[in-house]
Amino acid sequence: MAEGRTQSSDARTNARAAARRPRWALLGAALVILGWLVVGGLGGQAQGRLSGVQSNDNATFLPENAESTLVSHAVEGFSDSTELPYLVVVDKQGGGSLGQADLAAVQQFAEQVPDLALPGIGEDATLGDYLEDTAVTPVPSEDGEAVLISVPLDGEQGTEAAGETTALAEGATALREAIGETLEPAGLQGYVGGPGGLIADFSEAFAGIDGILLLVALVVVLVILLVVYRSPVLPLAVLVSAVLGLSAASLVVYQLAKSDVITLSGQSQGILFILVVGAATDYALLLVSRFKEALHDEPSAWTALVRAWRGAVEPIGASAATVILGLLCLLFAQLRSTSGLGPVGALGIAGALLASLTFLPAVLLLFGRKIFWPFAPRVDHEHAEDVVGSATGLWGRVARMVGSHPRRTWGTTLVVLLAAAAFVPQFRASGATIEETFLTDVDSITAQEVLGEHFAAGAAQPLQVVVPEGDADAALGVVTGDPGIETAYLGLTPPQPGQEQQPPTVVDGDVLVQATTTDSADSEGAEDTVERLRESLDAVSTDALVGGNAAANLDVLDASSRDLRVLVPTILGVIFVVLALLLRSLLAPLVLVVGNVVSFAATIGVSALVFDHVLGFTGGDPAIPLYGFVFLVALGIDYSIFLMTRVREESLARGTRTGVLVGLAVTGGVITSAGIVLAATFSALAVLPIQFLVQIAFIVGFGVLLDTFVVRSLLVPAVAHDLGPRVWWPARLVADGGRSGPGRHADGPHPPADPPPAP
């Protein structure tokens, strides 16, 4: 009896010893957590200042060799001005002609503009400190129903970051407040537009990124994780890991953008936040799933964590490498907004990867089994793959269906995806007007509409033609004779009524011709005018260049088309190479890549129907197809990576066909959860009132769910099961964990559970 009690006591002692975590490991985990908290503090400050280093102007996104960019540089020689004007348009409330009292009120408003305070910049800062000329003169329209006031902001000073804001943004706010205080009591209404007002509105629209967007994403992820884990502690650990990864990425991105090494736009910043939160959560789900699985076998949390980390690091690392390399391919883009997204997104994924593989494991080690409270796993040797042979379990049933009818499964799935892809030609991404860009009423858009009613539509943003001096008169004649031109003149300013045209300024043998288009600068009509002028002016001089805002929009469209043609095959090639190295196969990567390309095409087809017939979008940013491709193919391939790495692991022990079914059943829950989390986080982009981001939110959200529930769950495993051992070609796997030599069965001896291929 005493000997039995002694043996029982020894067993309990051995169990406690086995469950004990090494002190050095606990100390290391504490230091890792402390280091990350320091990074979080520094990165949080940088994250709040990202909006101050944004660039949201189409002209700054173009490559240096774009024709409109060359004209922009040439125009700088005709004037030292870096003017970025606000255009304040004033008309009468209810419409009608402006009387003398109205004009006097407008004049009073114009005179006080330089003295408007900018409290966000400094106690004594005024708008006049940032104007190129403090003499602000109202210009009445020919119909007498409106007045245009150009406020010449200094572009360089006005866009410099001042804390978390800029003088440009503060100036727009001050002008709008002054309109409410001075003009509205006099029965007038005013709108702040022009380049300055538009950029200020973009800045305001993206100002919610730091707060609302991140909050929405984190709340959505928290709810999903609470449902998945049924634990109040673990979801918080995952979210903190994601936030710290974002902080690390923001710290680096801020410094690079501040130093003009990369171009950060409001769109890139929003995508960065969502990308990091979604990716970090996906990586955490995979690691935690492995940890929980190991805890059913290991009494020691340390041993279980080591086993989980080793099992998860390869698929997580490969997944991150795929996305990082895919994003870095964007550096070859001509559009700097697109090329800027490459390093921004890559740094975000790197931050998510680093936090998921260091901070989160440290937290898991410190808490041990208690991290899953109140449903902590016990040492019961239960395994997720047991569901394959059981009558219960969703993913066990899915695996058995795929194994019973693999060819029917992938054939039906492929037909459905191709049917959806048939609507791809209906997807419109040939550009959107400013009115279509914003989904809410914006002051600068209203200003442009009122301006077009009372002044020439293109007056605010004229076309600019740089031509050799000897061809100036001929070029002016060609421009004037174009049906899309309202007026044209030589030099920087149009001649006043009754005055003759003054001799133009000559710089490096060139002169400047400016023209007002009949259509607004962001319309297709203005872009058509640019195309006609570029062609017709070539007959005058091959050195003639056409620029201006309409030309910049056209060049953006051309650059986007080029980027799509070049980058899509480049990204596919990079992803294929990564998958081939990971899976030691050429056929399996081909199956995964083709599956995800078909999934992307189906997503674009469905998106075309939704945008046209449900949301009523009449256009789209030309960069949308490329952005959608990058995120869907690079991120969507993650789930196939998570699946196929586990399939390969199981195939080494069980044979390929059984390994496919076990891998599908084991990873089904965690990959589905990861897909839902990523789709939900990208859907959070829809809270910002920008059409581009709403479209990206739908494309990525829907596409990720399609990859999760259709491609990864049905198409890929069914094809892999149908191919059997051939899926690893040219490698040969054997079930005992080695590789077969010449003449041996490509898959080794199949265990009894390995079903025969379906007819």
C-alpha positions in Angstrom: 0.0 0.0 0.0 2.8 2.4 1.0 4.6 1.5 -2.2 1.5 2.3 -4.3 1.1 5.7 -2.6 4.8 6.3 -3.2 4.5 5.5 -6.9 1.3 7.7 -7.2 3.2 10.5 -5.5 6.2 10.1 -7.8 3.9 10.1 -10.8 2.3 13.4 -9.7 5.8 14.8 -9.0 7.0 13.8 -12.5 3.9 15.3 -14.0 4.4 18.6 -12.3 8.1 18.5 -13.3 7.1 17.9 -16.9 4.6 20.7 -16.8 7.1 23.2 -15.4 8.5 25.8 -17.8 12.2 26.6 -17.7 13.0 29.7 -15.7 15.3 31.0 -18.5 12.5 30.7 -21.0 10.1 32.6 -18.7 12.7 35.3 -18.3 13.3 35.5 -22.0 9.6 35.7 -22.6 9.3 38.6 -20.2 12.1 40.5 -21.9 10.6 40.0 -25.3 7.3 41.3 -24.1 9.0 44.3 -22.5 10.9 45.1 -25.7 7.7 45.0 -27.7 6.0 47.3 -25.3 8.8 49.9 -25.9 8.3 49.4 -29.7 4.6 49.8 -29.3 5.0 53.1 -27.4 7.4 54.6 -30.1 5.4 53.2 -33.0 2.1 54.5 -31.6 3.4 58.0 -31.7 4.6 57.5 -35.3 1.3 56.0 -36.3 -0.5 59.2 -35.1 1.7 61.3 -37.3 1.4 59.3 -40.6 -1.3 61.6 -41.9 1.1 64.4 -41.8 3.5 62.7 -44.4 0.8 61.7 -46.8 0.7 62.6 -50.5 -2.8 62.5 -52.2 -2.2 64.4 -55.4 -2.3 62.5 -58.7 0.5 64.6 -60.2 2.9 63.4 -57.5 2.1 59.8 -58.3 3.3 59.9 -61.9 6.7 58.8 -63.1 9.3 61.4 -64.0 9.1 60.6 -67.7 5.3 61.1 -68.0 4.4 63.9 -70.3 2.4 65.8 -67.7 5.3 65.5 -65.3 7.7 66.9 -67.8 5.3 69.8 -68.4 5.0 70.4 -64.6 8.8 70.7 -64.3 9.0 73.0 -67.3 6.3 75.3 -65.9 8.4 75.7 -62.8 10.9 77.6 -64.9 8.3 80.2 -66.0 7.5 81.1 -62.4 9.1 80.6 -59.0 5.6 80.0 -57.6 4.6 76.7 -55.9 1.0 77.9 -55.6 -1.6 75.5 -54.5 -4.7 77.6 -54.5 -8.0 77.3 -52.7 -10.9 78.4 -55.0 -13.7 79.9 -53.0 -16.9 80.1 -55.0 -19.7 82.4 -53.6 -23.3 82.7 -54.9 -26.6 83.9 -53.5 -28.7 81.6 -51.3 -31.6 80.6 -53.5 -29.9 81.8 -56.6 -30.1 85.0 -58.5 -27.9 88.0 -59.4 -25.5 89.4 -56.8 -26.3 93.0 -55.7 -23.9 95.7 -54.5 -24.4 94.7 -50.9 -23.6 91.1 -51.8 -20.4 92.1 -53.6 -19.4 94.3 -50.6 -19.9 91.3 -48.2 -17.7 89.2 -50.5 -15.0 92.0 -50.6 -15.1 92.2 -46.8 -14.6 88.4 -46.6 -11.7 88.5 -49.1 -9.9 91.2 -47.1 -10.0 89.2 -43.9 -8.7 86.0 -45.5 -5.0 86.6 -44.7 -5.8 87.3 -41.0 -7.7 84.0 -40.5 -6.2 82.2 -37.5 -4.8 78.7 -37.7 -4.9 77.5 -34.1 -3.9 73.9 -35.1 -0.6 75.3 -36.3 0.2 77.7 -33.6 -1.2 80.5 -31.3 -0.1 83.3 -33.6 -0.3 81.5 -37.0 -2.5 83.0 -39.6 -3.4 81.9 -43.2 -1.5 85.0 -44.5 1.7 83.4 -43.2 1.3 80.7 -45.9 0.0 82.7 -48.8 2.1 83.7 -51.8 0.2 86.9 -52.2 -2.0 88.4 -49.4 -3.9 90.5 -52.0 -7.0 88.3 -52.5 -9.2 89.7 -55.2 -12.8 88.5 -56.0 -13.7 87.9 -59.7 -17.4 88.1 -60.6 -18.8 85.7 -63.2 -20.1 87.0 -66.5 -23.7 86.1 -65.6 -23.4 88.2 -62.4 -24.6 85.3 -60.2 -21.3 84.1 -58.6 -17.9 85.3 -57.5 -14.6 83.4 -57.6 -11.9 84.1 -55.0 -8.5 82.5 -55.6 -6.5 82.1 -52.4 -2.9 81.5 -53.4 -1.5 79.1 -50.8 2.2 78.4 -50.9 2.3 74.7 -51.8 5.6 73.8 -50.2 4.9 75.6 -46.9 1.2 74.6 -46.8 1.8 70.9 -47.1 4.6 70.6 -44.6 3.6 68.5 -41.6 2.9 70.5 -38.4 2.3 67.9 -35.8 -0.6 65.8 -37.0 -1.9 68.4 -39.4 -0.8 70.9 -42.2 -1.5 74.5 -42.9 -3.4 73.4 -46.0 -5.9 71.4 -43.9 -6.2 74.1 -41.2 -6.6 76.8 -43.9 -9.5 75.0 -45.5 -11.2 74.7 -42.1 -10.6 78.4 -41.3 -12.1 79.5 -44.7 -15.2 77.4 -44.2 -15.7 78.8 -40.7 -15.2 82.4 -42.0 -17.9 81.7 -44.7 -20.3 80.7 -42.0 -19.6 83.8 -39.9 -19.3 86.4 -42.7 -21.2 85.4 -45.8 -24.1 83.3 -44.6 -25.6 86.0 -42.4 -25.6 88.2 -45.5 -27.7 85.7 -47.4 -24.7 84.2 -49.4 -23.3 80.7 -49.6 -19.7 79.8 -50.3 -17.7 76.6 -51.0 -14.0 76.0 -50.7 -12.6 74.0 -53.6 -9.8 74.0 -56.1 -6.6 71.9 -55.6 -6.2 73.1 -52.0 -9.8 72.4 -51.0 -9.8 69.0 -52.7 -6.6 67.8 -51.0 -7.9 69.2 -47.7 -11.1 67.1 -48.1 -9.0 64.0 -48.9 -7.0 64.6 -45.8 -10.2 64.9 -43.7 -11.6 61.8 -45.2 -8.5 59.8 -44.3 -8.2 61.4 -40.9 -10.5 58.6 -39.6 -7.9 56.0 -40.4 -6.0 56.4 -37.1 -9.1 56.1 -35.1 -12.4 54.8 -36.6 -10.9 52.4 -39.1 -8.5 50.7 -36.7 -11.2 50.6 -34.0 -13.8 49.0 -36.3 -11.2 46.4 -37.5 -10.1 45.5 -33.9 -13.7 45.2 -32.7 -14.7 43.0 -35.6 -11.6 40.7 -35.0 -12.3 40.6 -31.2 -15.9 39.5 -31.8 -14.8 36.7 -34.2 -12.0 35.5 -31.9 -14.4 35.4 -28.9 -16.7 33.2 -30.9 -13.8 31.0 -32.1 -11.9 30.6 -28.8 -14.7 31.1 -26.2 -12.0 32.7 -24.1 -11.7 36.4 -22.9 -7.9 36.3 -22.5 -6.6 34.8 -25.8 -8.4 37.2 -28.2 -6.9 40.1 -26.3 -3.4 38.6 -26.6 -3.9 38.2 -30.4 -5.1 41.7 -30.8 -2.3 43.2 -28.8 0.1 41.2 -31.0 -1.5 42.7 -34.1 -1.4 46.2 -32.7 2.3 45.9 -31.8 3.1 44.6 -35.3 1.3 47.6 -36.7 3.3 49.9 -34.4 6.6 48.5 -35.5 5.6 48.9 -39.2 4.3 52.4 -38.6 7.6 53.5 -37.0 9.6 52.5 -40.0 7.0 53.7 -42.6 6.8 57.2 -40.9 10.6 57.7 -41.1 10.8 56.5 -44.7 7.9 58.7 -45.8 9.2 61.7 -43.9 12.5 61.3 -45.7 10.8 61.0 -49.1 12.2 57.5 -49.5 8.7 56.1 -50.2 5.4 57.8 -51.2 2.6 57.3 -48.6 -1.0 58.0 -49.7 -4.1 58.0 -47.6 -5.2 54.8 -49.4 -1.8 53.1 -48.6 -2.1 54.0 -45.0 -5.6 52.6 -44.7 -4.6 49.4 -46.4 -1.5 49.2 -44.1 -3.7 49.2 -41.0 -6.1 46.5 -42.3 -3.3 44.4 -43.8 -1.4 44.1 -40.6 -4.4 43.4 -38.4 -5.7 40.8 -40.8 -2.4 39.1 -41.4 -1.2 39.1 -37.8 -4.5 37.5 -36.7 -4.2 34.8 -39.4 -0.7 34.0 -38.3 -1.8 33.9 -34.7 -4.7 31.6 -35.4 -2.4 29.1 -37.1 0.2 29.2 -34.2 -2.5 29.0 -31.5 -4.2 26.1 -33.2 -0.9 24.2 -33.3 -0.3 25.1 -29.6 -3.7 23.9 -28.5 -3.2 20.7 -30.5 0.1 20.0 -28.9 -1.3 20.7 -25.4 -3.5 17.6 -25.8 -0.3 15.5 -25.9 2.2 17.5 -23.9 1.9 18.2 -20.1 4.5 21.0 -20.5 3.4 24.2 -22.1 7.0 24.9 -23.0 7.4 21.6 -24.9 4.0 22.1 -26.5 4.9 25.7 -27.6 8.2 24.6 -29.1 6.4 21.8 -31.0 3.7 24.3 -32.2 6.2 27.0 -33.2 8.3 24.5 -35.2 5.2 23.2 -37.0 3.8 26.7 -37.7 6.9 28.7 -38.6 7.3 27.1 -42.1 3.8 27.8 -43.4 3.6 31.2 -41.6 7.0 32.2 -42.9 6.2 31.0 -46.5 2.9 32.8 -46.3 4.5 36.1 -45.2 7.3 35.7 -47.8 4.7 35.2 -50.6 2.9 38.4 -49.6 6.0 40.4 -49.0 7.6 39.4 -52.3 4.4 40.0 -54.1 4.0 43.5 -52.6 7.7 44.3 -53.4 7.0 43.5 -57.0 4.9 46.7 -56.9 8.2 48.6 -56.8 8.4 48.1 -60.6 5.1 50.0 -61.0 5.3 53.4 -62.8 2.7 54.9 -60.6 4.4 56.0 -57.4 1.2 55.6 -55.4 1.3 51.9 -56.4 5.1 51.5 -56.0 4.8 53.2 -52.6 2.2 50.7 -51.5 4.8 47.9 -52.1 7.2 48.7 -49.3 4.5 50.1 -47.1 2.5 46.8 -47.3 5.7 44.7 -47.1 6.8 46.4 -43.9 3.3 45.8 -42.5 3.5 42.1 -43.2 7.0 42.0 -41.7 5.8 43.6 -38.6 2.8 41.2 -38.3 5.2 38.2 -38.9 7.7 39.4 -36.3 5.1 40.1 -33.6 3.3 36.8 -34.3 6.5 34.7 -34.0 8.0 36.5 -31.0 5.6 38.5 -28.9 2.6 36.1 -29.1 4.7 33.0 -28.3 6.1 34.8 -25.3 2.6 35.5 -24.0 1.5 31.9 -24.7 4.5 30.7 -22.7 3.8 33.0 -19.7 0.1 32.0 -19.5 0.4 28.4 -20.6 -2.9 26.5 -20.6 -4.6 29.3 -18.7 -4.5 31.4 -21.9 -7.5 29.2 -23.1 -9.5 29.8 -19.9 -12.2 28.7 -19.2 -11.8 25.9 -21.7 -8.2 24.9 -21.3 -7.1 21.8 -23.2 -6.3 18.7 -21.1 -3.7 16.0 -21.8 -6.2 13.5 -23.3 -4.4 12.7 -26.6 -7.4 13.7 -28.7 -6.5 14.9 -32.2 -8.3 17.0 -34.7 -7.7 14.4 -37.5 -9.9 12.0 -35.6 -12.9 13.8 -37.2 -12.0 12.3 -40.6 -13.3 8.9 -39.5 -16.1 10.1 -37.3 -19.7 10.6 -38.1 -19.7 14.1 -36.7 -17.6 17.2 -37.5 -18.2 19.6 -40.4 -14.7 19.3 -41.8 -14.7 15.6 -41.4 -17.9 15.4 -43.6 -16.3 17.8 -46.1 -13.2 15.7 -46.3 -15.2 12.5 -46.8 -17.2 14.2 -49.6 -14.1 15.4 -51.4 -12.5 11.9 -51.0 -15.6 10.1 -52.3 -16.1 12.3 -55.4 -13.0 14.3 -56.1 -13.4 14.7 -59.8 -17.0 15.7 -59.6 -16.2 18.2 -56.8 -13.4 20.1 -58.6 -15.2 19.9 -61.9 -18.4 21.5 -60.6 -16.5 24.0 -58.6 -14.4 25.1 -61.6 -17.5 25.5 -63.8 -19.1 27.8 -61.2 -16.0 29.9 -60.9 -15.6 30.2 -64.6 -19.2 31.2 -65.0 -18.7 34.1 -62.5 -15.4 35.0 -64.3 -17.4 35.5 -67.6 -18.5 38.9 -66.3 -15.0 40.3 -66.0 -15.3 42.4 -69.2 -18.1 44.3 -67.5 -15.7 45.5 -64.8 -15.1 49.3 -65.3 -11.8 50.7 -64.1 -11.1 53.4 -66.6 -11.1 56.2 -64.1 -13.5 58.0 -61.9 -14.4 61.7 -61.7 -13.9 63.6 -58.5 -17.6 63.5 -57.9 -17.5 59.7 -58.1 -14.4 59.5 -55.8 -16.3 60.7 -52.7 -19.4 58.8 -51.4 -20.5 61.7 -49.2 -21.2 65.4 -49.9 -17.9 67.2 -49.9 -17.4 70.9 -50.0 -14.8 70.9 -52.7 -17.0 68.9 -55.0 -19.9 71.3 -54.5 -17.5 74.1 -55.2 -16.5 72.5 -58.5 -20.1 72.0 -59.5 -21.0 75.7 -58.8 -17.8 76.8 -60.6 -18.9 74.9 -63.7 -22.3 76.5 -63.6 -21.0 80.1 -63.7 -17.5 79.8 -65.1 -15.8 77.7 -67.8 -15.7 74.1 -66.5 -11.9 73.8 -66.9 -11.0 77.3 -65.7 -9.8 76.1 -62.3 -7.3 73.7 -63.8 -6.1 74.8 -67.3 -4.2 72.7 -69.8 -0.6 73.6 -70.1 1.4 73.3 -73.4 5.1 73.8 -73.5 6.3 74.4 -77.1 9.5 75.8 -78.8 9.3 79.6 -79.2 9.4 79.4 -83.0 6.2 77.2 -83.0 4.3 79.2 -80.4 1.9 80.9 -82.8 1.2 77.7 -84.7 0.6 75.8 -81.5 -1.7 78.5 -80.1 -3.7 78.2 -83.3 -4.0 74.4 -83.0 -5.0 74.6 -79.4 -7.6 77.4 -80.0 -9.1 75.5 -82.9 -9.7 72.3 -80.9 -13.5 71.8 -80.1 -12.7 70.9 -76.5 -11.1 74.3 -75.8 -12.9 77.3 -74.5 -10.0 79.9 -74.6 -6.3 79.7 -75.0 -3.5 82.2 -74.4 0.3 82.6 -74.2 1.9 82.9 -70.8 0.9 82.5 -67.2 -2.1 84.9 -67.1 -4.8 85.5 -69.7 -5.0 89.0 -71.2 -7.5 91.3 -69.7 -10.5 92.4 -71.8 -9.5 95.1 -74.3 -5.7 94.4 -73.9 -3.5 92.8 -76.5 -1.6 89.6 -75.9 1.8 90.4 -74.3 5.0 88.8 -75.7 5.4 85.4 -73.9 8.2 84.6 -71.5 10.8 82.4 -73.0 12.6 79.8 -70.9 15.3 77.6 -72.4 13.8 78.3 -75.9 10.3 77.3 -74.9 7.1 79.2 -74.3 4.0 78.3 -72.3 0.5 78.1 -73.8 -2.4 77.7 -71.4 -6.0 76.7 -72.3 -9.3 76.4 -70.6 -11.3 73.3 -71.5 -15.0 73.2 -72.0 -15.2 70.0 -69.9 -14.0 69.8 -66.3 -10.4 68.6 -65.9 -11.4 65.2 -64.4 -13.8 64.3 -67.1 -13.4 61.9 -70.0 -14.1 64.8 -72.3 -11.0 66.7 -71.1 -8.9 63.6 -71.4 -10.1 63.1 -75.0 -9.1 66.8 -75.6 -5.6 66.0 -74.3 -5.2 63.0 -76.6 -6.3 65.1 -79.7 -4.0 67.9 -78.8 -1.0 65.6 -78.3 -1.6 64.1 -81.7 -2.3 67.4 -83.5 0.6 69.3 -81.9 3.1 66.6 -83.0 2.5 68.0 -86.5 3.5 71.4 -85.3 6.5 70.3 -83.2 7.6 66.9 -81.9 8.9 68.8 -78.9 5.5 70.1 -77.9 4.3 68.7 -74.5 0.7 68.8 -73.1 0.3 68.8 -69.4 -2.1 70.0 -66.7 -4.6 68.1 -64.5 -6.5 66.5 -67.3 -3.2 65.3 -68.9 -2.1 63.9 -65.5 -5.3 61.9 -65.2 -4.8 60.5 -68.7 -1.1 59.6 -67.8 -2.3 57.9 -64.6 -4.7 55.7 -66.7 -1.9 54.8 -69.1 0.6 54.0 -66.3 -2.0 51.9 -64.5 -2.6 49.8 -67.7 1.1 49.3 -68.1 1.5 48.3 -64.5 -1.2 45.7 -64.7 0.3 44.1 -67.8 3.8 44.0 -66.3 3.2 43.2 -62.7 0.6 40.4 -62.9 2.9 37.9 -64.6 5.8 39.1 -62.3 3.9 38.5 -59.1 2.6 35.1 -60.4 6.2 34.0 -61.2 7.4 35.0 -57.7 4.6 33.2 -55.9 5.2 30.1 -58.0 8.9 30.0 -57.1 8.1 30.4 -53.4 5.5 27.6 -53.5 7.8 25.4 -55.4 10.6 25.8 -52.8 8.1 25.3 -50.0 6.3 22.2 -51.3 9.4 20.7 -53.2 7.1 20.3 -56.2 6.3 21.9 -59.5 2.8 20.5 -60.1 1.3 21.4 -56.7 2.3 25.1 -56.9 0.8 25.2 -60.4 -2.5 23.8 -59.1 -2.5 26.4 -56.3 -1.6 29.4 -58.6 -4.2 28.4 -61.2 -6.8 27.9 -58.6 -6.3 31.4 -57.1 -6.1 33.1 -60.5 -9.5 31.5 -61.4 -10.8 32.6 -58.0 -9.6 36.2 -58.7 -11.3 36.3 -62.1 -14.6 35.0 -60.5 -14.3 37.7 -57.8 -13.8 40.5 -60.4 -16.8 39.2 -62.3 -19.1 39.2 -59.3 -17.7 42.6 -58.3 -18.6 44.0 -61.7 -22.3 42.9 -61.2 -22.4 44.3 -57.6 -20.8 47.6 -58.5 -23.0 48.2 -61.6 -26.3 46.9 -60.4 -26.3 47.1 -56.6 -24.0 50.0 -55.6 -24.5 52.0 -58.7 -20.8 52.9 -59.3 -20.3 54.2 -62.8 -16.5 54.0 -62.8 -13.5 52.9 -60.9 -9.9 53.8 -60.2 -7.6 52.2 -62.8 -5.4 50.8 -60.1 -8.2 48.7 -58.6 -7.6 45.5 -60.7 -3.9 45.5 -59.8 -4.6 46.1 -56.1 -7.2 43.5 -56.0 -4.9 41.0 -57.8 -2.1 41.6 -55.4 -4.2 41.1 -52.2 -6.3 38.3 -53.4 -3.6 36.2 -55.1 -0.9 36.9 -52.5 -3.2 36.7 -49.5 -5.6 34.1 -50.9 -2.7 31.8 -51.6 -2.1 31.8 -47.8 -4.9 29.4 -47.1 -3.8 27.0 -49.8 -0.3 27.2 -48.2 -1.7 26.5 -44.8 -3.6 23.5 -46.2 -0.9 22.0 -48.5 2.0 22.2 -45.9 -0.2 20.2 -43.5 -1.2 17.9 -46.4 2.5 17.3 -47.2 3.2 16.6 -43.5 0.4 14.1 -43.2 1.3 12.5 -46.6 4.7 11.6 -45.4 3.1 9.5 -42.7 -0.2 8.3 -44.3 0.1 8.6 -48.1 -1.1 11.4 -50.3 -4.8 10.8 -50.7 -5.3 10.1 -47.0 -3.0 13.0 -46.2 -5.2 15.4 -48.3 -8.3 14.4 -46.4 -6.6 14.6 -43.0 -5.0 17.9 -43.8 -8.4 19.3 -44.9 -10.1 18.1 -41.8 -7.4 19.3 -39.4 -6.9 22.8 -40.9 -10.6 23.4 -41.8 -11.6 25.2 -38.7 -8.5 27.4 -38.3 -8.3 28.4 -41.9 -11.9 29.2 -42.1 -11.6 31.4 -39.0 -8.6 33.1 -40.5 -10.4 33.8 -43.8 -13.4 35.2 -42.0 -11.1 37.5 -39.9 -9.2 38.8 -43.0 -12.4 39.4 -44.9 -14.0 41.2 -42.0 -10.9 43.4 -41.4 -10.7 44.4 -45.1 -14.5 45.1 -45.0 -13.7 47.7 -42.4 -12.3 49.9 -45.2 -15.9 50.5 -46.2 -16.3 52.9 -43.3 -14.2 55.5 -45.1 -16.3 57.6 -47.7 -13.9 56.9 -50.6 -15.2 54.8 -53.5 -11.8 53.2 -54.2 -11.6 51.8 -50.7 -15.2 50.6 -50.7 -14.4 48.7 -53.9 -11.2 47.3 -52.5 -13.1 46.3 -49.3 -15.7 44.3 -51.3 -13.2 42.7 -53.8 -10.8 41.5 -51.1 -13.5 40.6 -48.6 -15.6 38.6 -51.1 -12.5 37.1 -52.7 -11.0 35.9 -49.5 -14.2 34.2 -48.5 -14.3 32.6 -52.0 -10.8 31.4 -51.5 -11.5 30.1 -48.0 -14.8 28.3 -48.6 -14.5 27.2 -52.2 -10.9 27.1 -53.5 -9.2 25.9 -50.4 -12.1 23.7 -49.2 -13.1 22.1 -52.4 -11.1 22.9 -55.6 -7.6 22.5 -54.3 -8.1 19.4 -52.1 -10.2 17.7 -54.8 -7.6 18.2 -57.5 -4.8 17.1 -55.2 -6.8 14.0 -54.2 -7.6 13.2 -57.8 -3.9 13.5 -58.8 -2.8 11.5 -55.8 1.0 11.0 -55.5 1.5 12.8 -58.9 0.7 16.1 -57.2 4.2 16.2 -55.8 5.9 15.8 -59.2 8.8 15.7 -59.8 9.4 14.8 -56.1 8.4 11.4 -54.8 7.1 11.1 -51.3 7.1 7.8 -49.3 4.8 7.2 -46.4 7.6 6.4 -44.0 8.9 10.0 -44.2 11.7 9.4 -46.7 12.0 9.7 -50.5 11.6 6.8 -52.8 14.4 5.7 -55.1 14.0 4.7 -58.7 11.4 2.1 -59.3 9.6 2.5 -56.0 6.0 3.6 -55.7 5.8 7.3 -55.8 3.7 7.4 -52.7 5.1 4.5 -50.8 2.8 1.8 -49.3 -0.6 3.3 -48.7 -2.2 2.8 -45.3 -5.6 1.0 -45.3 -7.4 4.3 -44.9 -6.1 5.7 -48.2 -9.1 5.5 -50.6 -8.6 4.6 -54.2 -8.9 7.4 -56.8 -12.4 8.1 -57.9 -13.4 7.2 -61.5 
